[in-house]
């Protein structure tokens, strides 16, 4: 198991680890670009992995769901759960299971980057600021990265409002902001 391998490698101490001290983050990628051809997994598989971790004595677990919404890892502001991953019904099932097991479920989202240049932030010279969004499944699925634009401050507010409006009824624990590494500075 993962835990046993970490103990053998010296990353975790022998014996039990106190719950709540070191959570296990299990990250899943469901689609790179939202197309069924780049589907990388199903929500029921995330539930199965969570069950295996629990059975091996890992009690403090965070499930991070990447590429779960429309457009996959390159998700824009359309927050429909991908059918290729199992859809909303399967996400609710996973969240219900997780809640019963004291497991937290986070949807990884992009709030600070935009697909559209019209919503982009600009640097001091007036140039639209670009950012490469890396594909963790490269070279197996599609391109290494996709260019996006850093969102302007006004659009970040709107992105948060859209996210909460469109996903607020989903039983998620919360969100992981994937593009939080975006830097808003003119380094020129």
C-alpha distance (Angstrom), angle and dihedral (degrees) to the residues before:
residue distance angle dihedral
X1 . . .
X2 3.81 . .
X3 3.79 92.5 .
X4 3.81 92.6 51.3
X5 3.80 90.9 49.0
X6 3.82 90.7 50.7
X7 3.83 90.6 50.5
X8 3.83 91.9 49.3
X9 3.81 90.3 48.4
X10 3.79 91.5 51.2
X11 3.82 95.8 -115.5
X12 3.83 92.1 114.5
X13 3.80 126.4 35.8
X14 3.80 121.1 -114.3
X15 3.79 114.2 -94.6
X16 3.73 127.0 31.5
X17 3.76 123.8 -29.1
X18 3.78 114.6 -134.2
X19 3.77 111.7 -105.2
X20 3.78 113.1 -110.0
X21 3.80 95.5 24.1
X22 3.81 100.9 86.2
X23 3.79 115.1 15.2
X24 3.79 118.9 -158.7
X25 3.80 109.7 -125.5
X26 3.79 110.0 -153.0
X27 3.80 109.1 -169.9
X28 3.81 122.5 -163.6
X29 3.81 130.0 -170.5
X30 3.80 113.5 -152.4
X31 3.81 101.8 175.6
X32 3.78 138.2 -5.4
X33 3.79 99.1 -150.0
X34 3.80 105.0 2.8
X35 3.79 96.3 -98.7
X36 3.79 119.8 124.7
X37 3.82 88.2 -126.0
X38 3.82 89.7 66.3
X39 3.79 94.6 43.6
X40 3.78 108.7 136.1
X41 3.77 103.3 -179.4
X42 3.77 150.9 -20.0
X43 3.78 131.1 -106.0
X44 3.80 90.7 -119.8
X45 3.83 87.7 63.0
X46 3.81 89.8 56.1
X47 3.81 88.4 52.4
X48 3.80 90.2 49.9
X49 3.83 92.2 50.7
X50 3.82 90.3 48.5
X51 3.81 89.3 52.2
X52 3.80 91.6 50.1
X53 3.81 91.5 50.0
X54 3.81 90.8 49.7
X55 3.82 90.7 48.6
X56 3.83 89.4 53.4
X57 3.80 91.5 54.0
X58 3.79 101.3 -97.6
X59 3.79 103.5 139.1
X60 3.80 104.5 167.7
X61 3.80 106.2 65.2
X62 3.80 134.2 163.4
X63 3.81 116.9 -167.4
X64 3.81 111.9 -154.8
X65 3.83 113.2 -161.8
X66 3.83 111.4 -156.7
X67 3.80 122.2 -173.4
X68 3.81 92.8 9.8
X69 3.82 96.8 133.8
X70 3.80 134.2 62.8
X71 3.82 110.9 -58.1
X72 3.82 92.0 24.2
X73 3.82 116.2 -132.4
X74 3.80 88.1 -3.7
X75 3.81 90.4 56.8
X76 3.77 116.3 166.3
X77 3.79 123.9 -172.9
X78 3.80 96.8 -56.1
X79 3.80 105.5 102.9
X80 3.77 102.8 -171.9
X81 3.81 113.9 138.4
X82 3.81 108.5 -117.0
X83 3.80 114.9 -106.6
X84 3.80 89.1 -147.7
X85 3.83 87.7 64.0
X86 3.79 92.9 48.1
X87 3.80 102.9 -83.6
X88 3.78 131.1 -117.5
X89 3.81 94.2 -49.6
X90 3.82 92.2 57.6
X91 3.83 91.3 44.5
X92 3.81 89.4 53.9
X93 3.80 89.2 49.0
X94 3.82 91.3 51.2
X95 3.82 91.6 47.7
X96 3.82 91.8 48.2
X97 3.81 90.6 51.0
X98 3.81 90.7 45.6
X99 3.81 92.9 50.1
X100 3.81 90.6 51.3
X101 3.82 89.3 51.3
X102 3.85 96.8 42.9
X103 3.80 91.2 -112.6
X104 3.79 120.8 145.2
X105 3.83 120.7 -134.6
X106 3.80 121.0 -157.9
X107 3.80 128.2 -176.7
X108 3.81 112.0 -142.2
X109 3.81 108.7 -134.5
X110 3.80 140.4 177.3
X111 3.80 112.1 -126.2
X112 3.79 102.1 149.5
X113 3.80 100.4 50.2
X114 3.80 131.3 62.5
X115 3.79 135.3 -159.4
X116 3.80 90.7 -146.5
X117 3.80 122.3 76.2
X118 3.82 89.0 -152.7
X119 3.83 89.6 70.1
X120 3.81 95.0 44.3
X121 3.78 128.8 124.9
X122 3.80 115.6 -121.8
X123 3.79 130.7 -141.1
X124 3.81 124.7 -129.1
X125 3.80 90.8 -83.0
X126 3.83 91.3 53.8
X127 3.82 95.8 -107.3
X128 3.79 118.8 142.1
X129 3.80 109.2 -111.3
X130 3.81 115.2 -123.2
X131 3.78 130.3 -162.3
X132 3.80 130.6 -170.4
X133 3.81 113.2 -129.2
X134 3.80 107.3 -150.7
X135 3.80 121.6 -134.9
X136 3.84 109.0 -137.0
X137 3.81 90.6 -161.5
X138 3.81 95.1 58.1
X139 3.08 126.8 150.2
X140 3.80 90.5 26.4
X141 3.80 97.5 54.6
X142 3.84 127.7 29.6
X143 3.79 126.1 -52.1
X144 3.81 129.4 -11.8
X145 3.80 93.7 -117.4
X146 3.78 143.0 -7.2
X147 3.79 124.4 -138.9
X148 3.79 116.5 -122.3
X149 3.78 133.9 167.1
X150 3.79 127.8 -112.0
X151 3.79 107.8 -112.0
X152 3.77 120.5 -114.8
X153 3.82 115.9 -115.3
X154 3.83 91.5 -105.0
X155 3.78 90.8 53.1
X156 3.80 94.0 49.4
X157 3.82 89.0 60.9
X158 3.80 90.1 49.2
X159 3.81 91.7 47.0
X160 3.81 91.2 55.2
X161 3.81 92.1 47.9
X162 3.83 91.8 49.0
X163 3.81 91.4 47.6
X164 3.80 93.2 52.2
X165 3.81 93.6 42.0
X166 3.80 93.4 50.7
X167 3.80 101.1 38.0
X168 3.79 103.4 27.5
X169 3.80 92.3 104.0
X170 3.79 93.7 53.8
X171 3.83 112.6 100.8
X172 3.82 93.8 -123.6
X173 3.79 121.6 143.8
X174 3.78 89.3 -136.1
X175 3.79 145.5 -68.2
X176 3.77 137.7 -70.1
X177 3.79 111.2 -145.6
X178 3.80 100.8 -138.1
X179 3.76 96.9 -172.7
X180 3.81 95.2 48.9
X181 3.80 88.0 117.4
X182 3.81 88.7 73.2
X183 3.80 109.0 121.7
X184 3.78 121.6 -142.1
X185 3.78 103.2 -158.9
X186 3.77 137.0 105.7
X187 3.79 103.4 -123.7
X188 3.82 93.9 171.0
